[in-house]
Amino acid sequence: MKKILVIEDNEQNLYLTTFILERRGYEVLQARDGRAGIDLARQVDGIAKLLRQSWRGAVDFDMC
């Protein structure tokens, strides 16, 4: 199963995004702020990341 990391601080957006991705066969890892997402991304190999322009708690951080 493919893994994807969703970083979202809005609970409704996180729920909806997770619901849609799981229905499409992804294992969804969740983080509720930028710092937690960055930490999780560093710990888990082989995951895709959904990125948005800015995250709380991740000022001046670029992820490629």
C-alpha positions as CSV (number, residue, x, y, z in Angstrom):
1,M,0.0,0.0,0.0
2,K,1.3,3.5,-0.9
3,K,1.8,5.9,2.0
4,I,1.1,9.6,1.9
5,L,1.6,12.2,4.5
6,V,-1.0,14.9,4.9
7,I,-0.1,17.9,7.0
8,E,-3.2,20.0,7.9
9,D,-4.2,22.0,10.9
10,N,-7.9,22.2,10.0
11,E,-9.6,19.1,11.3
12,Q,-12.4,19.1,8.7
13,N,-9.9,19.4,5.8
14,L,-7.7,16.7,7.4
15,Y,-10.7,14.3,7.8
16,L,-11.9,14.9,4.2
17,T,-8.5,14.6,2.7
18,T,-7.8,11.4,4.6
19,F,-11.2,9.9,3.7
20,I,-10.7,10.5,0.0
21,L,-7.1,9.2,-0.1
22,E,-7.9,6.1,2.0
23,R,-10.8,5.3,-0.4
24,R,-8.3,5.4,-3.2
25,G,-6.1,2.9,-1.5
26,Y,-3.5,5.0,0.3
27,E,-2.2,4.6,3.8
28,V,-2.5,8.1,5.2
29,L,-0.2,9.4,7.8
30,Q,-1.4,12.6,9.5
31,A,0.3,15.6,11.1
32,R,-1.6,18.6,12.5
33,D,1.2,21.2,12.2
34,G,4.2,21.9,10.2
35,R,6.8,20.9,12.8
36,A,5.1,17.5,13.4
37,G,4.8,16.9,9.7
38,I,8.5,17.6,9.1
39,D,9.5,15.3,12.0
40,L,7.2,12.5,10.6
41,A,8.5,13.0,7.0
42,R,12.1,12.5,8.3
43,Q,11.1,9.3,10.2
44,V,9.2,7.5,7.4
45,D,10.8,6.4,4.1
46,G,8.9,6.0,0.9
47,I,6.0,8.4,1.5
48,A,4.6,11.1,-0.7
49,K,3.9,14.5,0.8
50,L,1.1,16.8,0.0
51,L,2.4,20.3,0.3
52,R,0.8,23.6,0.8
53,Q,2.4,27.0,0.8
54,S,2.7,27.7,4.5
55,W,2.4,25.7,7.7
56,R,2.2,26.9,11.3
57,G,5.3,25.9,13.2
58,A,7.4,25.6,10.0
59,V,8.6,29.1,9.4
60,D,11.4,29.4,6.8
61,F,11.5,25.7,5.9
62,D,11.5,24.4,2.4
63,M,10.7,20.8,1.5
64,C,11.4,19.3,-1.9
